[in-house]
Amino acid sequence: MIYSVQVEFNKEFLEIEDNIIRIGLLSKPIKSEANKELIKKIAKHFGKPTSSIVIKSGHKNTKKFIQVS
């Protein structure tokens, strides 16, 4: 399933509506730390291993598309 993700920094939340995920991250967007936190949180929410979450586009943007396998 492909989801559109909107990231907000310095916040802690996760909201899902249809195929849109809004998520708050505490990690800074340096050396992909925020992307790693994003993958961990989404994997935990869906009960999947982190290897099943892939960022398809938006690696350096607050708007991303991810695939959950």
Buried (B, 14 or more C-beta within 10 A) or exposed (E): EEBBBBBEEEEEEBEBEEEEBBBBBEBEBEEBEBBEBBBEBBBEBBEEEEEEBEBEEBEEEEEBBBEBE
